[in-house]
Amino acid sequence: MARRVGVRERRYATGTDSVVSMAVEAGRAALADAAVSTAAVDVVVLATCSMPSPMPNGAAQVVAGLGCRAAGFDLNAACSGFNHGLAVADAMVRAGTAGGVLVIGAERMTDWVAPEDRDTGPIFADGAAAALVLPSDEPAIFPVAWGSDGALAGLIAIPAATGRMEMAGRKVFRWASTALAPVIEAACEQARLEPRDLKAFVPHQANLRIIDALAQSLEAPELVTAADIVHAGNTCAASVPLALHALRESGGIVSGDPVLLLGFGAGLAYAAQVVLCP
């Protein structure tokens, strides 16, 4: 599996961990990192595709767990969920609808994956990470380039009859290797940057071969590319913020560095935006 997709380690939730409890811990960590209290949070956006039940929504439970008085809603764009949530949060803050938006990617994918399935079992894992979006005099989140190819949505699915994820891995690989380069280009154009101006590339941690192919398409050999999948596996909506956190903690990027975020997966939905490292 390490040769096929690059996964050497991954993390599984314990029996007492849930999407909500992991999201609460990630939210607390983001607030502590930003040195602000829960009073700064007007909205909680929970990006997830692995809630065990559609009601009550997870975000409302996260609001309760954090002890804040905020609006809360779930956003399901699967592996590009965090990027979608970041774009929504950016729009709300710019419009004055919210002063602070906590965007959390949290997944417990092991509830939906059959361990014996060679296409999914060895890849998917659990985890959560968060980012707090606040007003700024200078833009730090640039316009999103996003979309979906619904005609191919069946390539990644959880049929109601089985409750287990099914993925046509080779077909998804071919799609990602060809369809996402223009999305990356559009995100850079909307930020008025060339790939060589970026300090880091943080894609969804789907597959190391996909990550390498996308990084090469940027034609920026000095660019640092996050490959957190090696140690964390594929954590769907949590993968981009987890990889960004790991890169930041390692010193691979510092505050103010322009970073390209890219999420893609089931739907087939995708979203990319340039941000300045917090």
Secondary structure, DSSP 8 states (H G I E B T S, - for coil): -HHHH--S------TT--HHHHHHHHHHHHHHHHT--GGG-SEEEEE-S--S-SSS-HHHHHHHHHT---EEEEE--GGGHHHHHHHHHHHHHHHTS-S-EEEEEEEEGGGT--TT-TTTTTTB-EEEEEEEE---SS--B---EEEE-GGGGGGEE--TTT-S-EE-HHHHHHHHHHHSHHHHHHHHHHTT--GGG-SEEEE--S-HHHHHHHHHHTT-TT-EE--THHHH-B-GGGHHHHHHHHHHHHTSS-TT-EEEEEEEEGGGEEEEEEEE--
